[in-house]
Amino acid sequence: MFTIDYSNDKDFELRSKRPAAKTDDIIPVVKSVLEEVKNKGDKAVRELTLKFDKSCPKELLATAEELDAAEKEVPEDLKKAILIAKNNIEKFHQSQIITERKKITTSEGIECWQKMVAIEKVGIYIPGGSAPLFSTVLMLAIPAKLAGCKEIVLCSPPRSGGSINSVVLYCAKLLGITKVFKIGGAQAIAAMAYGTETVPKVSKIFGPGNRFVTVAKQLVNSCETAIDMPAGPSELAVVADKNTNAEFAAADLLSQCEHGPDSQVGLFVSDEDKKNEIIAEAERQLELLPRKDIAQKAFALSFAVVVDSNEKAIELTNIWAPEHLILATDDAEILAEKVINAGSVFVGKYACESAGDYASGTNHTLPTNGAAKAYSGLNMDSFMKKITFQTISENGIKKIGNAIETMAAAEQLDAHKNAVTVRLK
Amino acid sequence: MFTIDYSNDKDFELRSKRPAAKTDDIIPVVKSVLEEVKNKGDKAVRELTLKFDKSCPKELLATAEELDAAEKEVPEDLKKAILIAKNNIEKFHQSQIITERKKITTSEGIECWQKMVAIEKVGIYIPGGSAPLFSTVLMLAIPAKLAGCKEIVLCSPPRSGGSINSVVLYCAKLLGITKVFKIGGAQAIAAMAYGTETVPKVSKIFGPGNRFVTVAKQLVNSCETAIDMPAGPSELAVVADKNTNAEFAAADLLSQCEHGPDSQVGLFVSDEDKKNEIIAEAERQLELLPRKDIAQKAFALSFAVVVDSNEKAIELTNIWAPEHLILATDDAEILAEKVINAGSVFVGKYACESAGDYASGTNHTLPTNGAAKAYSGLNMDSFMKKITFQTISENGIKKIGNAIETMAAAEQLDAHKNAVTVRLK
C-alpha cells in the first residue's frame, strides 16, 4: 500500500486514477464469436464450448434431475445461510417496487403517470472458476423474480465433467429458474443476445465475467441488447480516524484485495498513526490468508491518503467514486449525508462490506472504475421499466392546444401542429 | 403504407422488424475525432469545427450578451407557450424524485436504504438544422436542474454566422444554464466526455443527434461516460377500432412521419374499413404538409396490421415495442393496463403524441428501435443515482454473522469471512 501525497483535489484525482483496462486486443476474437453464434446458433455454441472449455456437455440445458441432485449436495448449514440471505435481499428489493401510480395533474384536464413494468426476458451470467459465486445468482435472480420477469435465462460455463457447480444450481432451483444453460464466455452472451434453437433471446443481460464476457456485453449493448452496467475490478474505500478499530478496517481492506490482483482499495484516514496501525495490521492479517498471493498484489497497488478531517476524506472519496465505501468513524452517520459518489455505503463499525456482499439485503452488483459518478448499483429499476402514460380531456387539449401549436410551428413541424389543430376544431 | 398479413406472432415479429442501422462505415472517422479532441483539446475542437461546420466561432462559449440578445428575439407568444410547457414538465418530473428514505429493517439490527443523489456533471447535446429542437432543451435541462446537477453543459453546432438558434439560447437562459458551447457533431461529444481547456468533462451525456453523434456517444459509453439511451429513428403506433376518429389517427401517424424519411409508424386496427378510412385520410392530409416529401417517404415504409380484437392489437404492439403508443379506442384505459413494451402511452382520443412532445409534462426522450423492451424513457432516474446505505448494530452482526461466514467460506473468500470473524470475537 502506497501513500498518496497530494497538493490539491485535482492532484488527488490524477494520482488516484485507475489504470485503464485494455480490451482492444480481444475485440476481434469476441466479434467473431458473436458472429458465429448469431449465424449458426447452437452449432456454433457447441463448437466454441468444445474449443474454449475443452469439452461440451451433451445437453446444454441443465435437466430437472441435475437441479434436484445439486440440491442434495449442498450442506445444510450453507442452505440455511442462503435462505437467510434470500429473505433479506427479498425484503430490501421488494421495498423498491413502486406499485402506486401517482397520477399528476400537470394542468387542467391532463393527467400523467409512470408505471413500473418488468422487463419480460432477462439473462444472467454466472462465471465459473474453482468456487463460482453463487451469491451472484441470488443478487440477480431475486430482483428478476420480484420484478416479475417472465423469462429468466441463466448461463454458466461447464466444468470439465460437463456439469455446473451444485450451489449455483441449488440457488437457481430455489428461485424457480428452470432455464440454466451450461454455456460460458462470449458464446453465452451471444446466445442470450441473439437467441439460438435452445437458448431464448433476452432483452437485457446481467452479471460479471472475465474480459471476454465484458467485451461481449459491450458489443451486444451497442446493438440492441441492454446490459446491467460497465464492469471493472472490485474496489473499496475505508474512511477512518483516530478512533477506528484497526483490526476491522484492515480486514475490510483485505476482503476486497482477495478478489483479484487488479482489485483496488483506498484508505482515507485523518490520523497518521492510525494509518500506520491499519497498514501494519493488514500486513499481519495478509500472512494468514489462503488467497495471500492475490491479495498481496492488490494490496501493493492500493493507496492510503492522509487527510486533515473526516469531511475532507468524504470530499476525496466523492472524487474517487468507489464501488464500496465503509465509514468506520464515530461520526459515520453525519458523513453518510455528504456522500455523493459511491455504489454502496456501509455506515459504522459493524457494517462490513462482506455483509452487503452476501446477506444484509443490499445488492452486490455495483458500479466500479468511477462509474458510481453516473450509475446506480443494481436495484429494482434495473429489472423494470418506467412507462409513462397520459390522458387528456377535451377541455385539457383546449387549454394546452395553442401552446403546442405555437411550439410545433416554431420547430417547423407542421404535422405535429396539425395533430392538435384537428382536435381543436 | 403497406399492410402486414401475418400468420402468427412470430411471423408478425419478423415482418415488422426494423431495418438495421448501418454505422460501421463511420466508426473510423468518429474514432479519429474522439482521439484528436482527447489529445489536443480545444485546438482540435476548433480545427474540427472549421472542417465540418465551415467556420469556427471566435469564442466557443456563448456569452451572457448573446443569451440576453436571444431572449429579445423570441416572440412573446412562443415565450408564453414555452413557460406553459416548462411548468408542466417540472410538475411531472418533480413528482418522480423520491426524497423519503424508507429505511428497511431486513433483519434485526440491520437497516438498509436507498438515497437518490444527482449526477454532478451532465452534458446535453442539441442538434442544429434549419429549426433546432428547442423543446429538447426543456426535456433535458428541466430534469437536470430539478435533480440538482451541479454542472450542466450544453453543446449545439454553430450556424454559418457562428451563432446558435435564439430559441435554444432562450430556453438555456430560462433554465439557468450558463455553459452553452457552440460545438456540434462528434467533436462536441468528445469535448464533454474528455473535457478540454474550456469544456468541462461530464459523467453522462444526453441528447439526440445524427449518425456521427450517435456513434460518438456509443464509443465514449464503452469507456467511462454514461449516455442516456441508444438512439434511433422516431416511431409511433396507433391502436384503432371501428369507433376511432380517422382524422385524428391520420394526423397522429403523419406527425411522426415528418421527423425523417426513416421514421416508422404502425397502425394496429381491428376493423378493415377503418384501416382504409385512416389511410385515405392520411393520404389526403399528406398533400397539405410543408414537409410532405419527408413524410411521404416514411409513410410509404410504414405498416398497417388488421387484428381481430383490440386486445390482439396490444399483444402485437408489445412485440413491436414502439417509442410512442396512442390508444385511440373507447376502451383505451382498459388496454393501457395491458401495455408491457412502449416508451410513452397516450390514452384516449384527445391524447395526441404532439402533446407529449412539447407540453403535457411527460418526457419526449424515449427508447426507439425496440429498446422499449428494456429501457425506460428519460425520467428523474436518468439524472440521479440511487446509492444504497446500511447500518448494522453489534447485535445485528451477531445475528447474521454466521450466515455470512458460511457463504464466504463456500465461495473460498476467506478474507470476506474474516471481516465478519474479527467483529464477532
Interface residues (C-beta under 8 A of the other chain):
Chain A: D77 L78 K80 A81 I82 I84 A85 N87 N88 I89 K91 F92 S95 Q96 K102 I104 T106 S107 I110 C112 Q114 V117 A118 I119 E120 K121 S130 A131 P132 L133 F134 S135 V167 S203 K204 Q218 N221 S222 E224 T225 A226 P230 E247 F248 A251 D252 L254 S255 C257 E258 H259 Q285 L288 L289 P290 R291 A295 E333 A336 V339 I340 N341 A342 G343 S344 V345 F346 V347 G348 K349 Y350 A351 C352 E353 S354 A355 G356 D357 Y358 A359 S360 G361 T362 N363 N369 G370 A371 A372 K373 A374 Y375 S376 G377 N379 D381 K385 K386 I387 T388 F389 Q390 T391 I392 S393 E394 G396 I397 I400 N402 A403 I404 T406 M407 A408 A410 E411 Q412 L413 D414 A415 H416 K417 N418 A419 V420 T421 V422 R423
Chain B: D77 L78 K80 A81 I82 I84 A85 N87 N88 I89 K91 F92 S95 Q96 K102 I104 T106 S107 I110 C112 Q114 V117 I119 E120 K121 S130 A131 P132 L133 F134 S135 V167 S203 K204 Q218 N221 S222 E224 T225 A226 P230 E247 F248 A251 D252 L254 S255 C257 E258 H259 Q285 L289 P290 R291 A295 E333 A336 V339 I340 N341 A342 G343 S344 V345 F346 V347 G348 K349 Y350 A351 C352 E353 S354 A355 G356 D357 Y358 A359 S360 G361 T362 N363 N369 G370 A371 A372 K373 A374 Y375 S376 G377 N379 D381 K385 K386 I387 T388 F389 Q390 T391 I392 S393 E394 G396 I397 I400 N402 A403 I404 T406 M407 A408 A410 E411 Q412 L413 D414 A415 H416 K417 N418 A419 V420 T421 V422 R423
